[in-house]
Amino acid sequence: MEELLTLKELLVCGDLPAAMVLVEEMTEMSKDDKINKIFSYSIILLVHLIKQKVEKRSTRSWELSIYNSITQINQTNQRRKAKGAYLSEPELRHTLTKAYKIALASAAIEAFEGRYEANELAEMCDREEVLAEAMRLIEEESVD
């Protein structure tokens, strides 16, 4: 809100160069917020996909969490007025890759009642397979 008031002041004073700098900063802040949300939902998505792979089962709760995560990722990534996406497919894949380690640590706490460490869980599932499944689900949902 403070930035909007400053922007208004700059425009009223006619300081267009400073106003444009502030607009660029606000744009970057908005994009960073979108990326952080996508990252957070990516962790949740990956935790449940990892648990499905290692436990070789699923629950309705996991399925709902997966569905909600991919829906939120797609909704957050969608540019409404400009169309397109905040993150391209390679950038989204990179975000999922960065989220994987955190998701693995969380899944280790949840899967098998926490009996395994993250590195042990990592040996039980193929990282690339989980990431590919996540991308497939995200892309499939974005088409609907």
N, CA and C atoms as an extended XYZ file, in Angstrom:
432
Properties=species:S:1:pos:R:3:atomname:S:1:resname:S:1:resid:I:1 pbc="F F F"
N         0.823       -1.194        0.000 N   MET     1
C         0.000        0.000        0.000 CA  MET     1
C         0.870        1.264        0.000 C   MET     1
N         1.963        1.205        0.756 N   GLU     2
C         2.868        2.345        0.828 CA  GLU     2
C         3.416        2.680       -0.560 C   GLU     2
N         3.714        1.626       -1.334 N   GLU     3
C         4.261        1.841       -2.672 CA  GLU     3
C         3.256        2.553       -3.573 C   GLU     3
N         1.983        2.233       -3.427 N   LEU     4
C         0.952        2.884       -4.249 CA  LEU     4
C         0.838        4.371       -3.912 C   LEU     4
N         0.931        4.690       -2.635 N   LEU     5
C         0.879        6.102       -2.230 CA  LEU     5
C         2.088        6.861       -2.766 C   LEU     5
N         3.247        6.226       -2.688 N   THR     6
C         4.461        6.850       -3.229 CA  THR     6
C         4.332        7.035       -4.728 C   THR     6
N         3.789        6.036       -5.414 N   LEU     7
C         3.587        6.134       -6.859 CA  LEU     7
C         2.654        7.288       -7.194 C   LEU     7
N         1.583        7.407       -6.443 N   LYS     8
C         0.639        8.511       -6.661 CA  LYS     8
C         1.342        9.853       -6.508 C   LYS     8
N         2.144        9.994       -5.449 N   GLU     9
C         2.883       11.240       -5.230 CA  GLU     9
C         3.807       11.549       -6.398 C   GLU     9
N         4.529       10.523       -6.847 N   LEU    10
C         5.462       10.724       -7.965 CA  LEU    10
C         4.729       11.146       -9.227 C   LEU    10
N         3.578       10.560       -9.482 N   LEU    11
C         2.800       10.917      -10.674 CA  LEU    11
C         2.246       12.328      -10.561 C   LEU    11
N         1.741       12.682       -9.380 N   VAL    12
C         1.205       14.028       -9.177 CA  VAL    12
C         2.302       15.080       -9.360 C   VAL    12
N         3.511       14.742       -8.892 N   CYS    13
C         4.648       15.673       -9.032 CA  CYS    13
C         5.226       15.668      -10.437 C   CYS    13
N         4.802       14.727      -11.253 N   GLY    14
C         5.297       14.659      -12.620 CA  GLY    14
C         6.647       13.990      -12.760 C   GLY    14
N         7.078       13.263      -11.740 N   ASP    15
C         8.369       12.580      -11.783 CA  ASP    15
C         8.178       11.187      -12.419 C   ASP    15
N         7.984       11.183      -13.721 N   LEU    16
C         7.710        9.935      -14.438 CA  LEU    16
C         8.857        8.927      -14.390 C   LEU    16
N        10.121        9.355      -14.504 N   PRO    17
C        11.205        8.364      -14.418 CA  PRO    17
C        11.202        7.619      -13.068 C   PRO    17
N        11.042        8.334      -11.974 N   ALA    18
C        11.010        7.693      -10.659 CA  ALA    18
C         9.761        6.816      -10.518 C   ALA    18
N         8.650        7.265      -11.093 N   ALA    19
C         7.410        6.480      -11.048 CA  ALA    19
C         7.591        5.166      -11.800 C   ALA    19
N         8.265        5.225      -12.939 N   MET    20
C         8.489        4.006      -13.723 CA  MET    20
C         9.395        3.029      -12.982 C   MET    20
N        10.405        3.543      -12.289 N   VAL    21
C        11.287        2.686      -11.488 CA  VAL    21
C        10.465        1.984      -10.410 C   VAL    21
N         9.590        2.715       -9.748 N   LEU    22
C         8.746        2.140       -8.709 CA  LEU    22
C         7.779        1.106       -9.285 C   LEU    22
N         7.229        1.384      -10.458 N   VAL    23
C         6.337        0.416      -11.111 CA  VAL    23
C         7.091       -0.881      -11.405 C   VAL    23
N         8.316       -0.777      -11.881 N   GLU    24
C         9.127       -1.973      -12.152 CA  GLU    24
C         9.391       -2.756      -10.875 C   GLU    24
N         9.706       -2.052       -9.784 N   GLU    25
C         9.933       -2.718       -8.499 CA  GLU    25
C         8.672       -3.436       -8.029 C   GLU    25
N         7.529       -2.779       -8.171 N   MET    26
C         6.259       -3.381       -7.753 CA  MET    26
C         5.926       -4.602       -8.611 C   MET    26
N         6.240       -4.537       -9.887 N   THR    27
C         6.024       -5.662      -10.789 CA  THR    27
C         6.867       -6.853      -10.359 C   THR    27
N         8.134       -6.593      -10.033 N   GLU    28
C         9.028       -7.663       -9.576 CA  GLU    28
C         8.550       -8.258       -8.248 C   GLU    28
N         8.082       -7.404       -7.339 N   MET    29
C         7.564       -7.891       -6.054 CA  MET    29
C         6.358       -8.798       -6.278 C   MET    29
N         5.504       -8.423       -7.192 N   SER    30
C         4.319       -9.222       -7.494 CA  SER    30
C         4.709      -10.572       -8.091 C   SER    30
N         5.659      -10.543       -9.017 N   LYS    31
C         6.110      -11.795       -9.635 CA  LYS    31
C         6.785      -12.699       -8.601 C   LYS    31
N         7.606      -12.111       -7.728 N   ASP    32
C         8.249      -12.898       -6.671 CA  ASP    32
C         7.215      -13.562       -5.775 C   ASP    32
N         6.143      -12.837       -5.461 N   ASP    33
C         5.072      -13.399       -4.639 CA  ASP    33
C         4.419      -14.590       -5.349 C   ASP    33
N         4.175      -14.466       -6.624 N   LYS    34
C         3.583      -15.567       -7.402 CA  LYS    34
C         4.512      -16.780       -7.405 C   LYS    34
N         5.792      -16.550       -7.612 N   ILE    35
C         6.761      -17.645       -7.650 CA  ILE    35
C         6.846      -18.334       -6.297 C   ILE    35
N         6.829      -17.561       -5.218 N   ASN    36
C         6.861      -18.154       -3.873 CA  ASN    36
C         5.631      -19.022       -3.610 C   ASN    36
N         4.474      -18.577       -4.065 N   LYS    37
C         3.251      -19.380       -3.897 CA  LYS    37
C         3.350      -20.676       -4.699 C   LYS    37
N         3.829      -20.586       -5.915 N   ILE    38
C         3.985      -21.778       -6.754 CA  ILE    38
C         4.968      -22.741       -6.097 C   ILE    38
N         6.052      -22.219       -5.545 N   PHE    39
C         7.042      -23.047       -4.854 CA  PHE    39
C         6.401      -23.776       -3.669 C   PHE    39
N         5.625      -23.073       -2.881 N   SER    40
C         4.973      -23.677       -1.711 CA  SER    40
C         3.999      -24.784       -2.121 C   SER    40
N         3.197      -24.519       -3.128 N   TYR    41
C         2.268      -25.552       -3.600 CA  TYR    41
C         3.005      -26.722       -4.245 C   TYR    41
N         4.158      -26.446       -4.836 N   SER    42
C         4.973      -27.514       -5.423 CA  SER    42
C         5.457      -28.474       -4.345 C   SER    42
N         5.843      -27.945       -3.209 N   ILE    43
C         6.283      -28.799       -2.103 CA  ILE    43
C         5.152      -29.729       -1.680 C   ILE    43
N         3.961      -29.177       -1.506 N   ILE    44
C         2.810      -29.989       -1.081 CA  ILE    44
C         2.518      -31.069       -2.117 C   ILE    44
N         2.519      -30.696       -3.383 N   LEU    45
C         2.283      -31.659       -4.462 CA  LEU    45
C         3.312      -32.783       -4.414 C   LEU    45
N         4.570      -32.428       -4.316 N   LEU    46
C         5.642      -33.424       -4.340 CA  LEU    46
C         5.628      -34.323       -3.104 C   LEU    46
N         5.305      -33.776       -1.943 N   VAL    47
C         5.223      -34.601       -0.727 CA  VAL    47
C         4.263      -35.758       -0.952 C   VAL    47
N         3.096      -35.459       -1.494 N   HIS    48
C         2.091      -36.508       -1.678 CA  HIS    48
C         2.436      -37.469       -2.812 C   HIS    48
N         3.061      -36.966       -3.856 N   LEU    49
C         3.502      -37.865       -4.931 CA  LEU    49
C         4.599      -38.805       -4.433 C   LEU    49
N         5.507      -38.282       -3.622 N   ILE    50
C         6.568      -39.120       -3.050 CA  ILE    50
C         5.958      -40.184       -2.147 C   ILE    50
N         5.021      -39.782       -1.296 N   LYS    51
C         4.382      -40.751       -0.400 CA  LYS    51
C         3.654      -41.836       -1.195 C   LYS    51
N         2.988      -41.447       -2.272 N   GLN    52
C         2.324      -42.450       -3.118 CA  GLN    52
C         3.334      -43.446       -3.677 C   GLN    52
N         4.462      -42.936       -4.151 N   LYS    53
C         5.463      -43.815       -4.767 CA  LYS    53
C         6.071      -44.773       -3.749 C   LYS    53
N         6.480      -44.242       -2.605 N   VAL    54
C         7.197      -45.091       -1.656 CA  VAL    54
C         6.273      -46.031       -0.896 C   VAL    54
N         5.067      -45.580       -0.575 N   GLU    55
C         4.138      -46.440        0.160 CA  GLU    55
C         3.299      -47.313       -0.773 C   GLU    55
N         3.382      -47.023       -2.075 N   LYS    56
C         2.652      -47.794       -3.095 CA  LYS    56
C         1.153      -47.873       -2.774 C   LYS    56
N         0.642      -46.725       -2.357 N   ARG    57
C        -0.783      -46.601       -2.067 CA  ARG    57
C        -1.136      -45.120       -2.110 C   ARG    57
N        -2.417      -44.843       -1.984 N   SER    58
C        -2.878      -43.465       -1.935 CA  SER    58
C        -4.076      -43.386       -1.000 C   SER    58
N        -4.403      -42.182       -0.599 N   THR    59
C        -5.604      -41.965        0.202 CA  THR    59
C        -6.414      -40.857       -0.462 C   THR    59
N        -7.655      -40.755       -0.105 N   ARG    60
C        -8.495      -39.685       -0.654 CA  ARG    60
C        -7.924      -38.321       -0.259 C   ARG    60
N        -7.392      -38.241        0.943 N   SER    61
C        -6.799      -36.997        1.414 CA  SER    61
C        -5.593      -36.610        0.557 C   SER    61
N        -4.742      -37.573        0.239 N   TRP    62
C        -3.589      -37.290       -0.620 CA  TRP    62
C        -4.043      -36.858       -2.008 C   TRP    62
N        -5.031      -37.561       -2.541 N   GLU    63
C        -5.555      -37.236       -3.876 CA  GLU    63
C        -6.102      -35.806       -3.895 C   GLU    63
N        -6.835      -35.443       -2.843 N   LEU    64
C        -7.386      -34.094       -2.770 CA  LEU    64
C        -6.273      -33.056       -2.653 C   LEU    64
N        -5.273      -33.355       -1.870 N   SER    65
C        -4.140      -32.431       -1.715 CA  SER    65
C        -3.396      -32.258       -3.038 C   SER    65
N        -3.212      -33.331       -3.768 N   ILE    66
C        -2.563      -33.265       -5.086 CA  ILE    66
C        -3.401      -32.407       -6.029 C   ILE    66
N        -4.699      -32.666       -6.060 N   TYR    67
C        -5.595      -31.904       -6.929 CA  TYR    67
C        -5.578      -30.416       -6.568 C   TYR    67
N        -5.687      -30.124       -5.278 N   ASN    68
C        -5.668      -28.723       -4.840 CA  ASN    68
C        -4.352      -28.051       -5.192 C   ASN    68
N        -3.255      -28.751       -5.027 N   SER    69
C        -1.935      -28.176       -5.318 CA  SER    69
C        -1.784      -27.849       -6.794 C   SER    69
N        -2.154      -28.776       -7.671 N   ILE    70
C        -2.001      -28.497       -9.102 CA  ILE    70
C        -2.955      -27.390       -9.554 C   ILE    70
N        -4.145      -27.357       -8.954 N   THR    71
C        -5.090      -26.286       -9.281 CA  THR    71
C        -4.517      -24.933       -8.867 C   THR    71
N        -3.969      -24.857       -7.668 N   GLN    72
C        -3.403      -23.604       -7.180 CA  GLN    72
C        -2.151      -23.201       -7.964 C   GLN    72
N        -1.329      -24.169       -8.331 N   ILE    73
C        -0.145      -23.861       -9.140 CA  ILE    73
C        -0.584      -23.242      -10.465 C   ILE    73
N        -1.533      -23.871      -11.123 N   ASN    74
C        -1.998      -23.350      -12.414 CA  ASN    74
C        -2.686      -22.002      -12.284 C   ASN    74
N        -3.493      -21.847      -11.259 N   GLN    75
C        -4.197      -20.583      -11.057 CA  GLN    75
C        -3.214      -19.454      -10.750 C   GLN    75
N        -2.244      -19.716       -9.904 N   THR    76
C        -1.257      -18.699       -9.537 CA  THR    76
C        -0.356      -18.351      -10.718 C   THR    76
N        -0.038      -19.338      -11.537 N   ASN    77
C         0.886      -19.133      -12.650 CA  ASN    77
C         0.243      -18.417      -13.834 C   ASN    77
N        -1.055      -18.331      -13.856 N   GLN    78
C        -1.761      -17.754      -15.002 CA  GLN    78
C        -1.793      -16.223      -14.921 C   GLN    78
N        -1.328      -15.595      -15.991 N   ARG    79
C        -1.442      -14.130      -16.103 CA  ARG    79
C        -2.843      -13.842      -16.618 C   ARG    79
N        -3.591      -13.090      -15.878 N   ARG    80
C        -4.990      -12.878      -16.231 CA  ARG    80
C        -5.170      -11.937      -17.422 C   ARG    80
N        -4.642      -10.755      -17.332 N   LYS    81
C        -4.874       -9.765      -18.392 CA  LYS    81
C        -3.904       -9.930      -19.559 C   LYS    81
N        -2.636      -10.170      -19.237 N   ALA    82
C        -1.613      -10.273      -20.285 CA  ALA    82
C        -1.603      -11.646      -20.955 C   ALA    82
N        -2.350      -12.588      -20.379 N   LYS    83
C        -2.373      -13.983      -20.850 CA  LYS    83
C        -0.993      -14.602      -20.649 C   LYS    83
N        -0.875      -15.870      -20.898 N   GLY    84
C         0.400      -16.540      -20.694 CA  GLY    84
C         0.595      -16.939      -19.244 C   GLY    84
N         1.858      -17.139      -18.869 N   ALA    85
C         2.178      -17.624      -17.533 CA  ALA    85
C         3.339      -16.828      -16.939 C   ALA    85
N         3.396      -16.799      -15.622 N   TYR    86
C         4.524      -16.178      -14.936 CA  TYR    86
C         5.782      -17.021      -15.117 C   TYR    86
N         5.618      -18.348      -14.994 N   LEU    87
C         6.737      -19.269      -15.163 CA  LEU    87
C         6.524      -20.094      -16.423 C   LEU    87
N         7.534      -20.141      -17.258 N   SER    88
C         7.484      -20.996      -18.443 CA  SER    88
C         7.590      -22.453      -17.994 C   SER    88
N         7.413      -23.371      -18.908 N   GLU    89
C         7.526      -24.794      -18.578 CA  GLU    89
C         8.903      -25.140      -17.989 C   GLU    89
N        10.011      -24.681      -18.595 N   PRO    90
C        11.326      -24.970      -17.987 CA  PRO    90
C        11.497      -24.325      -16.608 C   PRO    90
N        10.966      -23.119      -16.430 N   GLU    91
C        11.062      -22.459      -15.130 CA  GLU    91
C        10.227      -23.187      -14.079 C   GLU    91
N         9.078      -23.678      -14.492 N   LEU    92
C         8.233      -24.440      -13.577 CA  LEU    92
C         8.919      -25.744      -13.186 C   LEU    92
N         9.525      -26.390      -14.151 N   ARG    93
C        10.281      -27.620      -13.872 CA  ARG    93
C        11.434      -27.329      -12.895 C   ARG    93
N        12.114      -26.212      -13.087 N   HIS    94
C        13.204      -25.810      -12.192 CA  HIS    94
C        12.681      -25.570      -10.770 C   HIS    94
N        11.521      -24.942      -10.666 N   THR    95
C        10.901      -24.688       -9.362 CA  THR    95
C        10.563      -25.997       -8.668 C   THR    95
N        10.015      -26.946       -9.407 N   LEU    96
C         9.712      -28.265       -8.846 CA  LEU    96
C        10.998      -28.956       -8.379 C   LEU    96
N        12.037      -28.835       -9.173 N   THR    97
C        13.323      -29.453       -8.823 CA  THR    97
C        13.869      -28.862       -7.524 C   THR    97
N        13.767      -27.540       -7.371 N   LYS    98
C        14.225      -26.896       -6.135 CA  LYS    98
C        13.361      -27.321       -4.939 C   LYS    98
N        12.082      -27.534       -5.163 N   ALA    99
C        11.162      -27.896       -4.075 CA  ALA    99
C        11.314      -29.360       -3.656 C   ALA    99
N        11.910      -30.173       -4.511 N   TYR   100
C        11.965      -31.616       -4.275 CA  TYR   100
C        12.667      -31.980       -2.961 C   TYR   100
N        13.787      -31.357       -2.672 N   LYS   101
C        14.552      -31.699       -1.469 CA  LYS   101
C        13.738      -31.420       -0.201 C   LYS   101
N        13.061      -30.295       -0.175 N   ILE   102
C        12.214      -29.952        0.970 CA  ILE   102
C        11.050      -30.928        1.067 C   ILE   102
N        10.455      -31.254       -0.079 N   ALA   103
C         9.341      -32.201       -0.100 CA  ALA   103
C         9.782      -33.577        0.392 C   ALA   103
N        10.960      -33.972        0.012 N   LEU   104
C        11.485      -35.272        0.437 CA  LEU   104
C        11.646      -35.312        1.959 C   LEU   104
N        12.157      -34.238        2.532 N   ALA   105
C        12.318      -34.169        3.993 CA  ALA   105
C        10.961      -34.224        4.690 C   ALA   105
N         9.975      -33.536        4.139 N   SER   106
C         8.627      -33.569        4.720 CA  SER   106
C         7.988      -34.941        4.571 C   SER   106
N         8.162      -35.539        3.406 N   ALA   107
C         7.597      -36.869        3.170 CA  ALA   107
C         8.223      -37.894        4.104 C   ALA   107
N         9.492      -37.722        4.433 N   ALA   108
C        10.161      -38.656        5.353 CA  ALA   108
C         9.506      -38.632        6.727 C   ALA   108
N         9.030      -37.497        7.133 N   ILE   109
C         8.352      -37.382        8.423 CA  ILE   109
C         6.980      -38.051        8.373 C   ILE   109
N         6.317      -37.949        7.221 N   GLU   110
C         4.946      -38.429        7.098 CA  GLU   110
C         4.841      -39.893        6.649 C   GLU   110
N         5.670      -40.314        5.737 N   ALA   111
C         5.568      -41.670        5.177 CA  ALA   111
C         6.054      -42.708        6.186 C   ALA   111
N         5.423      -43.846        6.164 N   PHE   112
C         5.809      -44.956        7.038 CA  PHE   112
C         5.960      -44.510        8.495 C   PHE   112
N         5.106      -43.586        8.905 N   GLU   113
C         5.113      -43.060       10.277 CA  GLU   113
C         6.481      -42.515       10.685 C   GLU   113
N         7.218      -41.978        9.721 N   GLY   114
C         8.491      -41.331        9.999 CA  GLY   114
C         9.662      -42.262       10.276 C   GLY   114
N         9.550      -43.517        9.874 N   ARG   115
C        10.612      -44.497       10.169 CA  ARG   115
C        11.882      -44.301        9.351 C   ARG   115
N        11.791      -43.580        8.233 N   TYR   116
C        12.939      -43.451        7.342 CA  TYR   116
C        13.402      -41.996        7.262 C   TYR   116
N        14.689      -41.831        7.090 N   GLU   117
C        15.268      -40.503        6.851 CA  GLU   117
C        15.045      -40.133        5.378 C   GLU   117
N        15.213      -38.860        5.081 N   ALA   118
C        15.000      -38.380        3.718 CA  ALA   118
C        15.887      -39.100        2.710 C   ALA   118
N        17.151      -39.341        3.074 N   ASN   119
C        18.057      -40.009        2.128 CA  ASN   119
C        17.629      -41.455        1.879 C   ASN   119
N        17.053      -42.098        2.896 N   GLU   120
C        16.556      -43.467        2.716 CA  GLU   120
C        15.317      -43.472        1.829 C   GLU   120
N        14.453      -42.477        2.034 N   LEU   121
C        13.256      -42.356        1.207 CA  LEU   121
C        13.636      -42.065       -0.248 C   LEU   121
N        14.693      -41.271       -0.424 N   ALA   122
C        15.158      -40.925       -1.770 CA  ALA   122
C        15.562      -42.168       -2.555 C   ALA   122
N        16.092      -43.162       -1.857 N   GLU   123
C        16.491      -44.398       -2.516 CA  GLU   123
C        15.290      -45.256       -2.916 C   GLU   123
N        14.152      -44.990       -2.305 N   MET   124
C        12.947      -45.787       -2.569 CA  MET   124
C        12.148      -45.277       -3.766 C   MET   124
N        12.444      -44.072       -4.231 N   CYS   125
C        11.678      -43.545       -5.372 CA  CYS   125
C        12.608      -42.827       -6.342 C   CYS   125
N        12.203      -42.814       -7.567 N   ASP   126
C        12.974      -42.185       -8.637 CA  ASP   126
C        12.593      -40.704       -8.715 C   ASP   126
N        13.530      -39.842       -8.387 N   ARG   127
C        13.301      -38.395       -8.368 CA  ARG   127
C        12.763      -37.891       -9.695 C   ARG   127
N        13.396      -38.298      -10.788 N   GLU   128
C        12.982      -37.830      -12.111 CA  GLU   128
C        11.572      -38.297      -12.456 C   GLU   128
N        11.217      -39.482      -12.017 N   GLU   129
C         9.875      -40.002      -12.263 CA  GLU   129
C         8.830      -39.173      -11.509 C   GLU   129
N         9.135      -38.823      -10.263 N   VAL   130
C         8.213      -38.012       -9.465 CA  VAL   130
C         8.067      -36.622      -10.084 C   VAL   130
N         9.176      -36.018      -10.484 N   LEU   131
C         9.124      -34.692      -11.105 CA  LEU   131
C         8.360      -34.725      -12.432 C   LEU   131
N         8.562      -35.766      -13.214 N   ALA   132
C         7.845      -35.902      -14.488 CA  ALA   132
C         6.341      -36.063      -14.244 C   ALA   132
N         5.984      -36.822      -13.218 N   GLU   133
C         4.569      -37.002      -12.876 CA  GLU   133
C         3.962      -35.671      -12.439 C   GLU   133
N         4.687      -34.902      -11.655 N   ALA   134
C         4.203      -33.596      -11.213 CA  ALA   134
C         3.957      -32.686      -12.421 C   ALA   134
N         4.914      -32.637      -13.335 N   MET   135
C         4.754      -31.811      -14.535 CA  MET   135
C         3.574      -32.285      -15.371 C   MET   135
N         3.435      -33.585      -15.508 N   ARG   136
C         2.318      -34.132      -16.292 CA  ARG   136
C         0.979      -33.710      -15.689 C   ARG   136
N         0.864      -33.835      -14.386 N   LEU   137
C        -0.387      -33.462      -13.711 CA  LEU   137
C        -0.691      -31.975      -13.852 C   LEU   137
N         0.339      -31.155      -13.714 N   ILE   138
C         0.161      -29.704      -13.834 CA  ILE   138
C        -0.277      -29.350      -15.256 C   ILE   138
N         0.397      -29.917      -16.238 N   GLU   139
C         0.065      -29.636      -17.640 CA  GLU   139
C        -1.311      -30.164      -17.999 C   GLU   139
N        -1.646      -31.333      -17.505 N   GLU   140
C        -2.950      -31.941      -17.785 CA  GLU   140
C        -4.079      -31.082      -17.215 C   GLU   140
N        -3.891      -30.598      -16.021 N   GLU   141
C        -4.915      -29.776      -15.360 CA  GLU   141
C        -5.039      -28.416      -16.039 C   GLU   141
N        -3.934      -27.875      -16.546 N   SER   142
C        -3.987      -26.546      -17.167 CA  SER   142
C        -4.757      -26.570      -18.479 C   SER   142
N        -4.865      -27.735      -19.100 N   VAL   143
C        -5.594      -27.879      -20.366 CA  VAL   143
C        -7.102      -27.876      -20.131 C   VAL   143
N        -7.515      -28.419      -18.989 N   ASP   144
C        -8.961      -28.533      -18.709 CA  ASP   144
C        -9.658      -27.213      -18.564 C   ASP   144
